[in-house]
Structure formats: structure tokens, C-alpha cells
């Protein structure tokens, strides 16, 4: 996701190549790729949804989060994640094998359950 900072409007192209970060600090865009490809743009939201373990119950007005952060990830800040017509802003931090979640913003009228 950090790589999106290097592209105009944070739009990920269909393909970019990675060179060793010790030599180059940025991803190189592949000239023949389309930008953005729908699957590459949407894959970040899907990946984030999986890491958050997010489940939305619209009739119940309930958002459930069961975060599972991969081993190298210790902190995630999510700002304005689209959810049920509103936005969700969270700070997640892994400590001693568990993930602490702090909610800074959620869609109006919805309960946030952290499991």
C-alpha cells in the first residue's frame, strides 16, 4: 500500500516492478500497463478488509471487527475506510500477541463490535 504514494493520485497501475529497496526507494512503473486496473485498485480494500476481519450487518446496524495482522505488521491506521454509506477510521496496534483497536470515526447509528 505504501507504493501507492509514488503514483499520481495514489492510483496503482496494473503492474509495477520492484527493484531492491537498498538500491532504489521507489517502484518503477511498467510503461505498457493500464492505470488503474480495477482489480489492482480494489485489491487494497479487499486486503484491508481481510486483515481487519470486517463484517457489516446492515439490518442490525452493526460493524464487527476481528483483526488478524500478519507477523511483520505492528500498527495500522485506517482513515475514512468506506463502510455502509459512511466512513470508518481506526488505529490498530499489535501488543503481546493481541490487537488493540481504537475507533476514531464510524458510520452514524452503527455499533462497533471488536471480537
Buried (B, 14 or more C-beta within 10 A) or exposed (E): EEEBEBBEEEEBBBBBEEEEEEEEEEBEBEEEBEBBBEEBBEEEEEEBBEBBBBEBEEEEEBBBBEBEBEEEEEEBEBEEBEBBEBBBBBBBBBEEEEBEBEBEBBBEEBEBEBE
